[in-house]
Amino acid sequence: MNLIRSTKEDIGRIAAELARTGWAEANAGNISVLLPEGSDSSLWDEDVVTDILPSPIPELAGRTFLVTCAGSRFRKLLLELDTEIIPVRVSADGMKVIRFASGKEPTTEFSSHILVLAEAVNRGWETASLVHTHSTHMLALSSSDLPAEMLEDAVNRSHPEVSLLMSRGVRFMDYMTPGTWELGEETARAFRESDCVIWRKHGILGLGKDIDSACDAVEVVEKAARLLLLEKSAFGKFVGLKDRDLMLSRDTVEDRSDSESDDQDDTLSPVPPVIET
């Protein structure tokens, strides 16, 4: 099986799971995967169309990624891999995107995907994946009027897996118009200091070196939101890990980082004070 086909099947597999959990209602959700350099040589044998980007993306010059199409339904994606997942190539000058003339258009959140994948390249990653979905509990939590900093702290303290799996943590963004280039720019900036970004009252985005890692981020943060809402209902406030507990989790992350030859910076930010609601 070639890489393009296996990657499409991975996208379909994750999409089906997200649909099963109820996080991708109707045509909600979108996924992209940045392919390794040089792996797309056999793709571009059809007529293509070219679109000019609002601003150049030199980080992705000459690179190809797979992305789900506008209007695709995650519950049916495994049956429609060849029509609902399309390749998009960035031109050699980083100023245009190229896609098949006969294919559908990419997701309406295309701007966020291409700009966040560029940020992944800036991290030094050869491959990357971005998963966006409408996870139920995080969507509810993000609708709170609490400050972003308080919610970020609460998520980081919700359970140990947040620190263990996402050293950069999570960022909450104020609501912005979906599908805009401006939303993509702000999202890419947020990912400079996080592994998961929450669009308030909209949805969640997980970034990883591969699609399973990106989905891990979504699942962990959604579990955090569910725990926080349960704590709020049961105790009237967020509980979560205390300072000592969080320090132990941070030490575990740092020990793992020291034992692995990973070239990315996995240093956790200083532990913030507990904020009760």
C-alpha positions in Angstrom: 0.0 0.0 0.0 1.4 3.4 -0.9 1.8 6.3 1.5 -1.0 8.4 0.0 -3.5 5.6 0.2 -2.6 4.6 3.8 -2.7 8.2 4.9 -6.2 8.6 3.4 -7.3 5.5 5.3 -5.8 6.9 8.5 -7.8 10.1 8.0 -11.0 8.0 7.4 -10.3 5.9 10.5 -10.0 8.9 12.7 -12.9 10.6 11.1 -15.1 7.6 11.7 -14.1 7.5 15.4 -14.9 11.2 15.8 -18.2 10.8 14.2 -19.0 7.8 16.5 -18.3 9.9 19.6 -20.7 12.6 18.3 -18.0 15.2 17.8 -18.6 15.6 14.1 -22.3 16.3 13.5 -23.5 16.6 9.9 -20.5 18.0 8.0 -18.6 19.3 11.0 -14.9 18.7 11.5 -11.8 18.7 9.2 -8.4 17.0 9.1 -5.2 17.6 7.3 -1.9 15.7 7.1 1.4 17.1 5.8 3.2 14.5 3.7 6.9 13.8 3.8 8.9 15.7 1.2 9.1 13.9 -2.2 6.3 11.5 -1.4 3.8 13.1 -3.9 5.6 12.7 -7.2 3.0 10.3 -8.6 0.1 12.5 -7.7 0.1 15.4 -10.1 -0.8 13.8 -13.4 -4.1 15.6 -13.9 -5.2 19.1 -14.8 -4.9 21.5 -11.9 -6.1 24.9 -10.8 -4.1 27.5 -8.9 -5.2 29.8 -6.2 -3.2 32.8 -4.9 -2.6 32.8 -1.2 -3.4 36.0 0.8 0.2 36.0 2.0 3.2 33.8 1.1 3.9 30.6 3.1 7.6 29.8 2.4 7.7 27.1 5.1 5.5 24.9 2.9 7.0 25.8 -0.5 6.9 22.7 -2.7 5.1 20.7 0.0 1.9 18.6 -0.3 -0.7 17.9 2.3 -4.0 15.9 2.3 -7.1 17.6 3.6 -10.8 16.8 3.9 -13.2 18.6 1.5 -15.8 21.2 2.3 -19.0 19.5 3.1 -17.5 16.0 3.8 -19.3 13.9 6.4 -17.0 12.1 8.8 -19.4 9.2 9.2 -19.1 8.4 5.5 -15.5 9.3 4.9 -14.1 5.8 4.8 -16.4 5.1 1.9 -15.4 8.3 0.0 -11.6 8.5 0.5 -10.9 9.3 -3.1 -13.5 12.1 -3.5 -13.6 13.7 0.0 -9.9 13.8 0.8 -7.8 15.8 -1.7 -4.1 16.7 -2.1 -3.1 20.3 -2.1 0.4 21.5 -3.1 2.0 24.8 -2.2 3.9 26.3 -5.2 7.7 26.5 -5.1 7.6 30.2 -4.4 5.1 29.7 -1.5 2.6 32.1 -3.0 0.0 29.8 -4.5 -1.8 26.5 -3.8 -2.4 23.9 -6.5 -5.2 21.3 -6.6 -6.9 19.1 -9.1 -9.3 20.9 -11.4 -11.7 17.9 -11.3 -11.8 17.7 -7.5 -13.8 19.3 -4.8 -12.7 22.3 -2.8 -10.9 21.8 0.5 -12.5 22.5 3.9 -13.8 26.0 4.6 -11.2 26.0 7.5 -8.4 25.6 4.9 -6.7 28.8 6.1 -6.2 27.4 9.6 -4.9 24.1 8.3 -2.3 25.6 5.9 -1.0 28.2 8.4 -0.8 25.7 11.4 1.0 23.1 9.2 3.5 25.9 8.4 3.9 26.4 12.1 4.6 22.7 12.5 7.4 22.9 10.0 8.8 25.8 12.0 9.0 23.4 14.9 11.3 21.3 12.8 8.7 18.6 12.0 9.0 16.6 8.8 5.3 15.6 8.9 2.3 16.9 10.9 -1.4 16.6 11.2 -4.2 19.0 12.4 -7.5 17.6 13.6 -10.5 20.0 14.2 -13.8 18.8 15.6 -16.7 19.9 17.8 -16.1 18.0 21.0 -19.2 18.3 23.2 -17.8 19.1 26.7 -15.1 21.4 25.5 -17.6 23.3 23.4 -19.7 23.8 26.5 -16.8 24.8 28.7 -15.4 27.2 26.1 -18.7 29.1 26.2 -18.0 30.1 29.8 -17.4 33.8 30.4 -14.3 32.9 32.6 -11.0 34.4 31.4 -8.9 32.3 29.0 -6.1 32.1 31.5 -8.3 30.6 34.2 -9.7 28.0 31.8 -6.2 27.1 30.5 -5.0 26.7 34.1 -8.0 24.5 35.0 -7.5 22.3 31.9 -3.8 21.9 32.7 -4.7 20.8 36.2 -7.7 18.6 35.3 -5.6 15.3 35.2 -2.0 14.2 34.7 -2.3 13.2 31.1 -2.6 16.8 30.0 1.0 17.5 31.1 2.3 14.1 30.1 1.0 14.2 26.5 0.9 17.9 25.8 4.0 19.7 27.2 3.0 23.0 25.6 -0.5 22.9 27.1 -3.7 24.4 25.7 -4.8 27.9 24.6 -8.3 29.4 24.4 -9.0 31.9 21.7 -11.9 34.3 21.7 -14.6 33.7 19.1 -13.7 34.7 15.5 -15.5 34.4 12.2 -15.0 30.8 11.0 -13.1 30.1 7.8 -11.2 33.4 7.6 -7.5 33.9 7.0 -7.4 36.1 10.1 -8.6 33.1 12.2 -5.9 31.0 10.7 -3.2 33.5 11.5 -4.3 33.8 15.1 -4.6 30.0 15.4 -1.1 29.5 14.1 0.2 32.1 16.6 -1.6 30.2 19.4 0.0 27.0 18.4 3.5 28.5 18.9 2.9 27.9 22.6 0.4 25.1 22.7 -0.4 21.6 21.4 -4.1 22.2 21.4 -6.2 25.3 20.6 -9.8 25.9 21.6 -11.9 28.2 19.5 -14.5 29.5 22.0 -18.1 28.5 21.1 -16.8 26.7 18.0 -14.5 23.7 18.5 -11.1 22.2 19.3 -7.9 21.7 17.3 -5.2 19.2 18.0 -1.7 19.3 16.4 0.7 16.4 16.3 3.5 14.9 14.2 1.0 12.3 13.0 -2.8 12.0 12.9 -3.0 9.8 16.0 -1.0 12.3 18.1 -3.2 15.1 16.9 -6.3 13.1 17.8 -4.7 12.3 21.2 -4.6 16.0 22.0 -8.3 16.4 21.1 -9.3 13.4 23.3 -7.2 14.4 26.3 -8.5 18.0 26.3 -12.1 16.9 25.8 -11.7 14.5 28.8 -10.4 17.5 30.7 -13.4 19.6 29.9 -15.7 16.7 30.9 -14.0 16.4 34.3 -14.1 20.1 34.9 -17.8 20.3 34.2 -18.4 17.3 36.5 -16.3 18.9 39.3 -18.2 22.2 38.9 -21.5 20.4 39.1 -20.5 18.3 42.1 -18.4 20.7 44.2 -19.3 24.1 42.9 -15.7 24.8 41.6 -12.9 23.3 39.6 -10.7 21.0 41.8 -8.0 19.4 39.7 -4.4 18.9 40.6 -2.8 20.9 43.4 0.6 22.6 43.0 2.5 19.6 44.3 0.7 17.2 42.1 1.3 19.4 39.0 5.0 19.7 39.9 5.3 15.9 40.0 3.6 15.6 36.6 6.0 18.3 35.3 9.0 16.4 36.7 7.8 13.2 34.9 7.6 15.2 31.6 11.1 16.6 32.1 12.5 13.1 32.9 11.0 11.8 29.7 12.3 14.7 27.7 15.9 14.1 29.1 15.7 10.5 28.1 14.6 11.1 24.6 16.6 12.8 21.8 13.8 15.0 20.7 14.9 18.3 19.1 11.8 20.2 20.1 11.5 22.3 23.3 9.3 20.4 25.7 9.9 22.7 28.7 6.7 23.4 30.7 5.9 26.9 31.6 6.0 27.8 35.3 3.2 26.4 37.4 0.5 29.2 37.8 -1.3 29.7 41.1 -4.6 27.8 41.7 -7.6 29.8 40.6 -10.9 28.7 42.1 -14.3 29.6 40.6 
